[in-house]
């Protein structure tokens, strides 16, 4: 099992953060740790740092690509350091890893 993500660019869509991770209507609940939708780029950058510094906990290959679960500390604006799991996919024939979700580990 790889210990780190492949060295590919990381892609996070703004809608993933604004409409899902920081949404008050998300069924998993909102835990913003000082992140805000107005400054969604701050969470995007923190998630990318988390992905590069965290450890791959699992990976699964499928016809759609390879999915990686990464565990590690997320640095936050309010200086708490929650343990978070992010899930990324390297879709077949795409030159980047795309964020699927993030949640407490």
C-alpha distances in whole Angstrom, upper triangle without the diagonal:
4,6,9,10,12,15,17,20,20,22,24,27,30,31,27,28,32,32,29,28,31,33,36,35,32,31,29,31,32,30,31,31,34,32,35,35,37,35,32,30,30,27,26,25,24,21,20,21,18,16,16,16,14,10,8,8,7,7,10,12,15,19,19,16,12,12,10,11,12,14,16,20,22,25,28,32,33,31,30,26,24,21,19,17,17,15,15,15,15,18,19,21,21,21,19,17,19,20,20,21,21,22,22,19
4,6,7,8,12,14,17,17,20,22,25,28,29,26,26,30,31,28,26,30,32,35,35,31,31,29,31,31,29,30,29,32,30,33,33,35,32,29,28,27,25,23,23,22,19,17,17,16,13,12,13,12,8,6,9,9,8,11,13,16,19,19,15,12,12,9,11,11,13,15,18,20,23,26,30,31,29,28,24,23,20,18,16,15,14,14,14,14,17,18,20,19,18,17,15,17,18,19,20,19,21,21,19
4,7,9,12,15,17,17,20,21,25,27,29,25,26,29,30,28,25,28,31,33,34,30,31,28,30,29,27,28,27,29,28,31,31,33,31,28,26,25,23,22,21,19,17,16,15,13,11,10,10,8,5,5,8,9,10,14,16,19,22,21,18,14,14,10,11,9,10,12,15,17,20,23,27,28,26,25,21,20,17,16,14,14,14,14,15,16,19,21,22,21,20,18,16,18,18,19,19,18,20,20,17
4,6,9,11,13,13,16,18,22,24,26,23,23,27,28,25,23,26,29,32,32,29,30,27,28,28,26,26,25,27,25,28,29,31,28,25,23,22,20,19,17,16,14,13,12,11,8,7,8,7,6,6,9,11,11,14,16,19,21,20,17,13,13,9,10,8,10,11,14,16,18,21,25,27,25,24,20,19,17,15,13,13,13,12,13,13,17,19,20,19,17,15,13,15,15,17,17,17,19,19,17
4,6,8,10,10,13,15,19,21,23,20,21,24,25,23,21,24,27,30,30,27,28,26,27,27,25,25,25,27,24,27,27,29,26,23,21,21,19,17,16,16,13,11,12,11,7,7,9,9,8,7,10,11,10,13,14,17,19,17,14,11,10,7,9,8,11,13,15,16,19,21,25,27,25,24,21,20,17,15,13,11,11,9,10,10,13,15,16,15,13,11,9,12,12,14,15,15,18,19,17
4,6,9,10,13,16,19,22,24,22,22,26,27,25,24,27,29,32,33,29,31,28,30,29,28,28,28,29,27,29,29,30,28,25,22,23,21,18,18,18,16,13,14,14,10,9,12,12,12,10,14,13,11,14,14,16,18,16,13,10,11,10,12,12,15,16,19,19,22,24,27,30,28,28,24,24,21,19,17,14,13,11,11,9,12,14,14,13,11,9,8,12,14,16,18,18,21,23,21
4,7,9,13,16,19,22,24,22,23,26,28,26,25,27,30,33,34,31,32,30,32,30,29,28,28,29,27,28,28,29,26,24,21,22,21,18,16,17,15,12,13,14,11,9,12,13,14,13,17,17,15,17,17,19,21,19,15,14,14,13,15,14,17,18,20,20,21,24,27,29,28,28,25,25,23,20,19,16,15,13,13,11,14,15,15,13,10,9,9,13,15,17,19,20,23,24,23
4,6,9,13,16,19,21,19,20,24,25,24,23,25,28,31,32,29,31,29,30,29,28,27,28,28,25,27,26,27,25,22,19,20,19,16,15,17,15,11,13,15,11,10,14,15,16,15,18,18,16,17,17,18,19,17,14,13,13,13,15,15,18,19,21,20,22,24,26,29,28,28,25,25,23,21,19,16,15,11,11,9,11,13,12,10,7,5,6,10,12,15,18,19,22,24,23
4,7,10,13,16,18,17,18,21,23,22,21,23,26,29,30,27,29,28,29,27,26,25,25,26,23,24,23,24,21,19,16,17,17,13,12,15,13,9,12,14,11,10,14,16,17,16,20,20,18,19,19,20,21,18,15,15,15,14,16,15,18,19,20,19,20,22,24,27,26,27,24,24,23,20,19,15,15,11,12,10,12,14,13,10,7,5,6,9,11,15,17,18,21,23,23
4,7,10,13,15,13,14,17,19,18,17,19,22,25,26,23,25,24,25,23,23,21,22,23,19,21,20,21,18,16,13,15,13,10,10,12,9,7,10,11,9,9,13,14,15,15,18,18,16,18,18,19,20,17,15,14,13,12,14,13,16,16,18,16,17,19,21,24,24,24,21,21,20,17,15,12,12,9,10,9,12,15,15,11,9,6,5,6,8,11,13,14,18,20,20
4,7,10,12,11,12,15,16,15,15,17,19,23,24,21,23,22,23,22,22,20,22,22,18,19,17,19,17,14,12,14,13,9,10,13,10,9,12,13,11,13,16,16,18,17,20,20,18,19,19,20,20,17,15,15,14,14,15,15,18,18,19,17,19,19,21,24,24,24,23,22,21,18,16,13,12,9,10,10,12,15,15,11,10,7,6,5,6,10,12,14,17,20,21
4,6,9,7,8,11,12,12,11,14,16,19,20,18,20,19,20,18,18,17,19,19,15,16,14,16,14,10,9,12,10,7,9,11,9,8,12,13,12,14,17,17,19,18,20,20,19,20,21,21,22,18,17,17,15,15,15,15,17,18,18,16,17,17,19,22,22,22,21,20,19,16,15,11,11,10,11,13,14,17,18,14,14,10,9,6,5,8,10,11,15,18,19
4,5,5,7,9,10,11,11,13,14,18,18,16,19,19,20,18,19,17,20,20,16,15,13,14,13,10,10,13,11,9,12,14,12,12,16,16,15,18,20,20,22,21,23,23,22,22,22,22,23,19,18,19,17,17,18,18,20,21,21,18,20,19,20,23,24,24,23,22,22,19,18,14,14,12,13,15,15,18,19,15,15,12,11,8,8,10,11,13,16,20,22
4,5,5,6,8,10,10,11,12,16,17,15,19,19,18,16,17,15,18,17,13,12,9,11,10,7,8,11,10,8,11,13,12,13,16,17,17,19,22,22,24,24,25,25,25,25,26,26,26,22,22,22,20,20,20,20,22,22,21,18,19,18,18,21,23,23,22,22,22,19,19,16,16,15,17,18,19,22,22,19,19,16,15,12,11,12,12,14,17,20,22
4,5,5,5,7,9,10,10,14,14,13,16,17,17,15,17,15,19,18,15,13,10,12,13,9,11,14,12,11,15,16,14,16,19,19,19,22,24,23,25,25,26,25,25,25,26,25,25,22,22,22,20,21,20,21,22,23,23,20,21,20,20,23,24,24,24,22,23,20,19,16,16,16,17,19,19,22,23,20,20,18,16,13,11,12,12,14,16,20,22
4,6,6,5,6,9,9,13,13,11,14,14,15,13,15,14,17,17,14,13,11,14,13,10,11,13,11,10,13,14,12,14,17,16,16,19,21,20,22,21,22,22,21,22,23,22,23,19,19,19,17,17,17,17,19,20,20,17,19,18,19,21,23,22,21,20,20,16,15,12,12,12,14,17,17,20,22,18,19,16,14,10,8,8,8,10,13,16,19
4,6,5,5,6,8,12,13,11,14,14,13,11,12,11,13,14,10,9,7,11,10,7,9,10,8,7,11,12,10,13,15,15,15,18,20,19,22,21,22,23,23,24,25,25,26,23,22,22,19,19,18,17,18,18,18,15,16,14,15,18,19,19,19,17,18,15,15,12,14,14,16,19,20,23,24,21,21,18,16,12,10,10,9,10,12,15,18
4,6,6,5,6,10,11,10,14,14,13,11,13,11,14,14,10,8,5,8,9,7,10,12,10,10,14,14,14,16,19,18,19,22,23,23,25,25,26,26,26,27,28,28,29,25,25,25,22,22,21,21,22,22,21,18,18,16,16,18,21,21,21,20,21,18,18,16,17,18,20,22,23,26,27,24,24,21,19,16,13,14,12,13,15,18,21
4,7,6,5,9,9,8,12,13,12,11,14,13,16,16,13,11,9,12,13,10,13,15,13,13,17,17,16,18,21,20,21,24,26,25,27,26,26,26,26,26,28,27,28,24,25,25,22,22,21,22,23,23,23,20,21,19,20,21,23,23,23,21,22,19,19,17,17,18,19,22,22,26,27,24,25,22,20,16,14,13,12,13,15,18,21
4,6,5,8,8,6,9,10,10,9,11,11,15,16,13,12,10,14,14,11,14,15,12,13,16,16,14,17,20,18,18,22,23,22,24,23,23,23,23,23,25,25,26,22,23,22,19,19,18,19,20,20,20,17,19,18,19,20,22,21,21,18,19,16,15,14,14,15,17,20,21,24,26,23,24,21,18,15,12,11,9,10,11,14,17
4,6,9,10,7,10,9,9,7,8,8,11,13,10,10,9,13,13,10,12,13,9,10,14,13,11,14,17,15,16,19,20,19,21,21,21,22,22,23,25,25,27,23,23,22,19,18,17,17,17,17,17,14,15,14,15,17,18,17,17,15,15,12,13,11,13,14,17,20,21,25,27,24,24,21,18,15,11,11,8,7,9,12,15
4,6,9,8,11,11,9,6,8,6,10,10,8,7,6,10,11,8,12,12,9,11,14,14,13,16,18,17,18,22,22,21,24,24,24,25,26,27,29,29,30,27,27,26,23,22,20,20,20,19,18,15,16,13,14,15,17,17,17,16,17,15,16,15,16,18,21,24,25,28,30,27,27,23,21,18,14,14,12,11,11,14,17
4,5,5,9,10,8,6,9,9,13,13,11,10,8,12,13,11,15,15,13,15,18,17,16,20,22,21,22,25,26,25,27,26,26,27,27,28,30,30,31,27,28,27,24,24,22,22,22,22,21,18,19,17,17,18,21,20,20,18,20,17,18,17,18,20,22,25,26,29,31,28,29,25,23,19,16,15,13,13,13,16,19
4,6,8,9,7,6,9,10,13,14,13,11,11,14,16,14,18,18,16,18,21,20,19,23,24,23,24,28,28,27,29,29,28,29,30,30,32,32,34,30,31,30,27,26,24,24,24,24,23,20,21,18,18,19,21,20,21,19,21,19,20,19,21,23,25,29,29,33,34,31,32,29,26,23,20,18,16,15,15,16,20
4,6,8,7,8,12,13,16,17,16,14,13,17,18,17,20,21,18,19,23,22,21,24,26,25,25,29,30,28,30,29,28,28,29,29,31,31,32,29,30,29,26,26,24,25,25,25,25,22,24,21,22,22,25,23,24,21,22,20,20,20,21,23,25,28,28,32,34,31,32,29,26,23,20,18,15,16,15,17,21
4,5,5,7,10,12,15,17,15,14,13,17,18,16,19,19,16,18,21,20,18,21,24,22,22,26,27,25,26,25,25,25,25,26,28,27,29,26,26,26,22,22,20,21,21,22,22,20,21,20,21,21,23,21,21,19,19,17,17,16,17,19,21,25,25,29,31,28,29,26,23,20,17,14,12,12,12,14,17
4,5,8,12,14,17,19,18,18,17,21,22,19,22,22,19,20,24,22,20,24,26,23,24,27,28,26,27,26,24,24,25,25,27,27,29,26,27,26,23,23,20,22,21,23,23,21,23,22,23,23,25,23,23,19,20,17,17,17,18,20,22,26,26,30,32,30,31,28,25,22,18,16,13,13,12,14,17
4,7,9,12,15,17,16,17,17,21,21,19,21,21,17,19,22,20,18,21,23,20,21,25,25,22,23,23,21,22,23,23,26,26,28,26,26,25,21,20,18,19,18,19,19,18,20,19,21,21,22,19,19,16,16,14,14,14,15,18,21,25,25,29,31,29,30,27,23,20,17,15,11,11,9,10,13
4,7,10,12,15,14,14,15,18,19,17,20,19,16,18,21,19,18,22,23,21,22,26,25,23,25,25,24,24,26,26,29,29,31,29,29,27,24,23,20,21,20,20,19,17,19,17,19,18,20,18,18,15,16,15,15,16,18,21,23,27,28,31,34,31,32,28,25,22,19,17,13,12,10,11,15
4,6,9,11,10,11,12,15,16,14,17,16,13,16,19,17,16,20,21,19,21,24,24,22,24,25,24,25,26,27,30,30,32,29,29,28,24,23,21,20,19,19,18,15,17,14,15,15,17,15,16,14,15,14,15,16,18,20,23,27,28,32,33,31,31,27,24,21,18,17,13,12,10,11,15
4,6,9,9,10,12,15,15,14,16,15,12,15,17,14,14,18,19,17,19,22,21,20,22,23,22,24,26,27,30,31,33,30,29,28,24,23,20,19,17,16,15,12,13,11,12,12,14,12,12,10,12,11,14,15,17,20,23,27,28,32,34,31,31,27,24,22,18,17,14,11,9,9,13
4,5,5,7,9,12,12,11,13,11,9,13,14,12,13,16,17,16,18,21,21,20,23,24,24,25,27,29,31,32,34,31,30,28,25,23,21,19,18,17,15,12,12,9,9,9,12,11,12,11,14,12,15,15,18,20,23,26,28,32,33,30,30,26,23,21,17,18,14,12,11,12,15
4,6,9,12,14,13,12,14,11,10,13,14,12,13,16,16,15,18,20,19,19,22,23,23,26,27,30,32,34,36,33,31,29,26,24,21,19,17,15,13,10,9,6,7,6,8,7,9,9,12,12,15,16,19,21,25,28,30,34,35,32,31,27,25,23,19,20,16,13,12,12,15
4,6,10,11,10,11,13,10,9,13,14,12,14,17,17,16,19,21,21,21,24,26,26,28,30,32,35,36,38,34,33,31,28,26,24,22,20,18,15,12,10,7,5,5,9,9,11,12,15,15,18,18,21,23,27,29,31,35,36,32,32,28,26,23,20,21,18,16,15,15,19
4,7,9,7,7,9,7,6,10,11,10,11,15,15,15,17,20,20,20,23,24,25,27,28,30,32,33,35,31,30,29,26,24,22,20,19,18,15,11,10,7,6,8,11,11,13,13,16,15,17,16,19,20,24,26,28,32,33,29,28,25,22,20,17,18,16,14,14,15,18
4,5,5,6,9,8,8,11,13,13,14,17,18,18,20,22,23,23,26,27,28,29,30,32,34,34,35,32,31,30,27,26,24,23,22,21,19,15,14,11,10,11,14,15,17,17,19,18,20,18,21,22,25,27,29,32,33,29,29,25,24,21,18,19,17,15,16,18,21
4,5,5,9,9,9,11,13,14,14,17,19,19,20,23,24,24,27,27,28,29,30,31,32,33,34,30,30,29,26,26,24,23,23,23,21,17,17,14,13,15,18,18,19,19,21,19,20,19,20,21,24,26,27,30,31,27,27,24,22,19,17,18,16,15,17,19,22
4,6,9,9,11,12,14,15,16,18,20,21,22,25,26,26,29,30,31,32,33,34,35,35,36,33,32,32,29,28,27,26,26,25,23,19,18,15,14,16,19,20,21,22,24,22,23,22,23,24,26,28,29,33,33,29,29,25,24,22,20,21,19,19,20,22,25
4,5,6,8,9,11,12,14,15,17,18,20,21,22,23,27,27,29,30,31,32,34,34,35,32,31,30,27,26,25,24,24,22,20,16,15,13,11,14,16,18,19,19,22,20,21,20,22,22,24,26,28,31,31,27,27,23,22,20,18,20,18,17,19,21,24
4,5,5,6,9,10,11,13,15,15,17,19,20,21,24,24,26,27,27,29,30,30,31,28,27,26,24,23,22,21,21,20,18,15,14,12,12,15,17,18,18,18,20,17,18,16,18,18,21,23,24,28,28,24,23,20,19,16,14,16,15,14,16,18,21
4,5,5,6,9,10,11,12,14,15,17,18,19,23,23,25,27,26,28,29,30,31,27,26,25,23,22,21,20,21,19,18,14,14,12,12,16,17,18,18,19,20,18,19,16,18,18,20,21,23,26,26,23,21,18,17,15,14,16,16,15,18,20,22
4,5,5,6,9,10,11,12,14,16,17,18,21,23,24,26,26,29,30,31,33,29,28,26,24,22,21,19,19,17,15,12,10,9,8,12,13,15,15,16,17,16,18,16,18,18,21,23,25,28,28,25,23,20,19,17,15,17,16,15,17,18,20
4,5,5,6,9,10,10,12,14,15,16,19,20,21,23,23,25,27,28,30,27,25,24,21,19,18,16,16,15,13,9,9,8,9,12,13,13,13,13,15,13,14,12,15,15,19,21,23,26,27,23,22,19,17,15,12,14,12,11,13,14,17
4,6,5,6,9,10,11,13,14,15,18,19,21,22,22,24,25,26,27,24,22,21,19,17,17,15,16,15,14,11,11,11,12,16,16,17,16,16,16,14,14,12,14,13,16,18,19,23,23,20,19,15,13,12,10,12,12,11,14,16,18
4,5,5,6,9,10,11,12,14,17,18,21,22,22,25,26,28,29,26,24,22,20,18,18,15,16,14,13,10,10,10,12,15,15,16,15,16,16,14,15,13,15,15,17,19,21,24,24,21,19,16,14,13,12,15,14,13,16,17,19
4,5,5,6,9,10,10,12,15,17,19,21,21,24,26,28,29,26,24,22,20,17,16,13,13,11,10,7,6,7,9,13,12,13,11,12,13,11,13,11,14,14,18,19,22,26,26,23,21,17,15,15,12,15,14,11,13,14,16
4,5,5,6,9,10,10,13,14,16,17,18,20,22,24,26,23,21,19,16,14,13,10,11,10,10,7,9,10,13,15,15,14,12,12,12,9,10,8,10,11,14,16,19,22,23,20,19,15,12,11,9,11,10,8,11,13,14
4,5,5,6,9,10,13,14,16,18,18,20,22,23,25,22,19,18,16,14,13,11,12,11,12,10,11,13,15,18,17,17,15,15,14,12,12,10,11,10,13,14,17,21,21,18,16,12,10,10,9,12,12,11,14,16,16
4,5,5,6,8,12,14,16,18,19,22,24,26,28,25,22,20,18,15,14,11,12,10,10,8,9,11,14,17,15,15,13,14,13,12,13,11,14,13,16,17,20,23,24,21,19,15,13,14,13,16,15,13,15,16,16
4,6,5,5,9,11,13,15,17,20,22,24,26,24,21,19,16,13,11,8,8,6,7,6,8,11,14,16,14,14,11,11,10,8,9,8,11,12,15,17,20,23,24,21,20,16,14,14,12,14,13,10,12,13,12
4,6,5,8,9,11,13,14,16,18,21,23,20,18,15,13,10,9,6,8,8,10,9,12,14,17,20,18,17,14,14,12,10,9,7,9,9,12,13,17,20,21,18,16,13,10,11,10,12,12,10,13,14,13
4,6,8,10,13,15,15,18,20,23,25,22,19,17,15,12,12,9,10,10,11,11,13,16,19,21,19,19,16,16,14,13,12,11,12,12,14,14,18,21,21,19,16,13,11,13,13,15,15,14,17,17,16
4,7,10,13,15,16,20,22,25,27,25,22,19,17,14,13,9,9,7,8,10,11,15,18,20,17,17,13,14,12,12,12,12,14,14,17,18,21,24,25,22,20,17,15,16,15,18,17,15,16,16,15
4,7,9,12,14,17,20,23,25,24,20,17,15,11,10,6,5,4,7,9,12,15,19,20,18,16,13,12,10,9,9,9,11,12,15,17,20,23,24,22,21,18,15,16,14,16,15,13,14,13,12
4,6,9,11,15,17,21,24,22,19,16,14,10,8,5,5,7,10,12,15,18,22,23,21,19,16,15,12,11,10,10,11,12,15,16,20,22,24,22,21,18,15,17,15,17,16,14,15,15,12
4,6,7,11,14,17,20,19,16,12,10,7,6,4,6,9,13,15,18,21,24,26,24,22,18,17,13,12,9,9,9,10,12,13,17,19,21,20,19,16,13,15,14,15,14,14,15,15,12
4,7,11,14,17,21,20,17,13,11,8,6,6,6,10,13,15,19,22,25,26,24,22,19,16,13,11,9,10,10,12,14,16,19,21,23,22,22,19,16,17,15,15,15,14,14,14,10
4,7,10,13,17,16,14,10,8,6,5,7,9,13,17,18,22,24,28,29,27,25,22,19,16,14,11,11,9,11,12,14,16,18,21,20,21,18,15,16,15,14,14,14,15,16,13
4,7,10,14,13,10,7,5,4,6,9,12,15,19,20,24,26,29,31,30,28,24,22,19,16,13,12,9,9,9,11,13,15,18,17,18,16,13,14,14,13,14,15,17,18,15
4,7,10,10,8,6,5,7,9,12,15,19,22,23,27,29,32,33,32,30,27,25,21,19,15,14,11,11,9,10,12,13,16,17,18,16,14,15,15,14,15,17,18,20,18
4,7,8,6,4,6,9,12,15,18,22,25,26,29,31,34,36,35,33,30,28,25,22,18,17,13,12,10,9,10,10,14,15,16,16,14,15,16,15,17,19,21,23,21
4,5,5,6,8,11,14,18,21,24,28,28,31,33,36,38,37,35,32,30,27,24,20,18,14,13,10,10,9,9,13,14,17,16,15,15,16,15,18,20,22,25,23
4,6,8,11,14,17,21,24,27,30,30,33,35,38,40,40,38,35,33,30,27,23,21,17,15,12,11,9,8,11,13,16,16,15,16,18,16,20,23,25,28,26
4,7,9,13,16,19,22,25,28,28,31,32,35,37,37,35,33,30,28,24,21,18,14,12,9,8,6,6,9,10,14,14,12,12,14,13,17,20,22,25,25
4,7,10,13,16,20,23,26,25,28,30,33,35,35,33,30,28,26,23,19,16,13,10,7,5,4,5,8,9,11,11,10,11,13,13,16,19,21,24,23
4,7,10,13,16,19,23,23,26,28,31,33,32,31,28,26,23,20,16,14,10,8,6,5,7,8,11,11,12,11,9,11,12,12,15,17,19,22,20
4,7,10,13,17,20,20,23,25,28,30,29,27,24,22,19,16,13,10,7,6,4,6,8,11,14,13,14,12,9,9,10,9,11,13,15,18,16
4,6,10,13,16,17,20,22,26,27,26,25,21,19,16,13,10,8,6,5,6,8,11,14,16,15,15,13,9,10,10,10,11,12,14,16,14
4,7,10,13,14,18,20,23,25,24,22,18,16,13,10,6,6,4,7,9,12,14,17,20,18,18,15,12,12,10,10,9,9,11,12,10
4,7,10,11,15,17,21,22,21,19,15,13,10,8,5,5,6,8,11,13,16,19,21,20,19,16,12,13,11,11,11,9,11,11,9
4,7,9,13,15,19,20,18,16,12,10,7,6,4,7,9,11,15,17,20,23,25,23,23,19,16,16,13,14,12,10,10,9,7
4,7,10,13,16,17,15,13,9,8,5,6,7,9,12,14,17,19,23,26,27,25,24,20,17,17,15,16,14,11,11,10,8
4,6,9,13,14,11,9,6,6,5,6,9,10,14,16,20,22,25,28,30,27,26,22,19,19,16,18,15,12,11,10,9
4,6,10,11,9,8,5,6,6,6,9,10,14,15,19,21,24,28,29,26,25,21,18,18,15,16,14,10,11,10,11
4,7,9,7,7,5,8,9,10,13,13,17,18,22,24,27,30,31,28,27,23,21,20,17,19,17,13,14,13,14
4,5,5,6,6,8,11,11,14,15,18,20,24,26,28,32,33,30,28,25,22,21,18,20,17,14,14,13,15
4,5,8,10,12,15,15,18,18,22,23,26,29,31,35,35,32,30,27,25,23,20,22,20,17,17,17,19
4,6,9,11,14,15,19,20,23,25,29,31,34,37,38,35,34,30,27,26,23,24,21,18,17,16,19
4,6,9,13,14,18,19,23,25,28,30,33,37,38,34,33,29,27,26,23,24,22,18,17,16,18
4,6,10,12,16,17,21,23,27,30,32,36,37,34,33,29,26,25,22,23,20,16,15,13,15
4,7,9,13,14,18,20,24,27,30,33,35,32,30,27,24,23,20,21,18,14,13,11,12
4,6,10,12,16,19,22,25,28,31,33,30,30,26,23,22,18,19,15,12,10,7,8
4,7,10,14,16,20,23,26,29,31,29,28,24,21,20,17,17,14,11,9,6,6
4,6,10,13,17,20,22,26,28,25,25,21,18,17,13,13,10,7,6,4,5
4,7,10,13,17,19,22,25,23,22,19,15,14,11,11,8,6,5,6,5
4,7,10,13,16,19,21,19,19,15,12,11,7,8,6,4,7,9,9
4,7,10,13,16,18,16,17,14,10,9,6,5,5,6,9,11,11
4,7,9,13,15,13,13,10,6,5,5,5,7,9,12,15,15
4,6,9,12,10,11,8,5,5,7,7,10,13,16,18,18
4,6,8,7,8,6,5,7,9,10,14,16,19,22,21
4,6,5,8,8,7,8,11,11,15,18,21,24,24
4,6,9,10,10,12,15,15,19,21,25,27,27
4,6,9,11,13,16,17,21,24,27,30,29
4,6,8,9,13,15,18,21,24,27,27
4,7,10,13,16,19,21,25,28,27
4,6,10,13,16,18,21,24,24
4,7,9,12,14,18,20,20
4,6,9,12,15,19,19
4,6,8,12,15,16
4,7,11,14,15
4,7,10,12
4,7,9
4,6
4
